[in-house]
Amino acid sequence: MSRQCIFTADDGGGKIRGCPRFLGMIFGKPSVRLADTSNGRWVSIELGKVDKRGNATFRWI
């Protein structure tokens, strides 16, 4: 991907900003596993509301 996505998170989930191409690739999937490069672990998320500007909410699963 040409741009870096911005993830902000808290205990219940968080937001993804500036990623229309990434969200287009994963939209409609029930869950997605992402690599957390800061600690080398994998995390699973479920997408919530997605807008046309490439912003979305998610929750941890």
C-alpha positions as CSV (number, residue, x, y, z in Angstrom):
1,M,0.0,0.0,0.0
2,S,1.2,3.4,-0.8
3,R,0.0,5.1,2.4
4,Q,0.3,4.3,6.0
5,C,-2.9,3.6,7.8
6,I,-3.5,5.3,11.2
7,F,-4.9,3.0,13.9
8,T,-6.0,4.4,17.3
9,A,-7.1,1.9,19.9
10,D,-8.4,1.4,23.4
11,D,-9.6,-1.5,25.4
12,G,-12.8,-2.0,23.5
13,G,-11.7,-1.3,19.9
14,G,-10.7,1.8,18.1
15,K,-10.6,3.7,14.8
16,I,-8.8,3.3,11.4
17,R,-8.2,6.5,9.5
18,G,-7.0,7.3,6.0
19,C,-7.1,3.8,4.5
20,P,-9.7,3.6,1.7
21,R,-7.8,0.9,-0.3
22,F,-7.1,-1.2,2.8
23,L,-10.7,-1.0,3.9
24,G,-11.9,-1.8,0.4
25,M,-9.9,-5.0,0.5
26,I,-11.2,-6.2,3.8
27,F,-14.8,-4.9,3.7
28,G,-17.4,-7.6,4.0
29,K,-15.1,-10.0,5.8
30,P,-16.4,-11.1,9.3
31,S,-13.0,-10.6,10.9
32,V,-9.4,-9.7,10.0
33,R,-6.2,-10.8,11.6
34,L,-3.5,-8.1,11.7
35,A,0.2,-8.2,12.6
36,D,1.1,-5.9,15.5
37,T,4.7,-5.0,14.6
38,S,5.4,-3.3,17.9
39,N,5.2,-6.6,19.8
40,G,5.3,-9.3,17.1
41,R,1.8,-10.7,17.9
42,W,-1.3,-11.1,15.8
43,V,-4.6,-9.4,16.7
44,S,-8.1,-10.0,15.4
45,I,-10.6,-7.2,14.7
46,E,-14.2,-6.9,13.5
47,L,-15.0,-3.8,11.4
48,G,-17.8,-1.6,12.4
49,K,-19.0,1.6,10.5
50,V,-17.0,2.5,7.4
51,D,-17.3,5.9,5.7
52,K,-16.4,7.0,2.1
53,R,-13.2,8.8,3.2
54,G,-11.5,5.6,4.3
55,N,-12.3,5.8,8.0
56,A,-13.8,3.0,10.1
57,T,-14.4,1.8,13.6
58,F,-13.4,-1.7,14.9
59,R,-13.7,-3.8,17.9
60,W,-11.3,-6.5,19.2
61,I,-12.4,-10.1,19.0
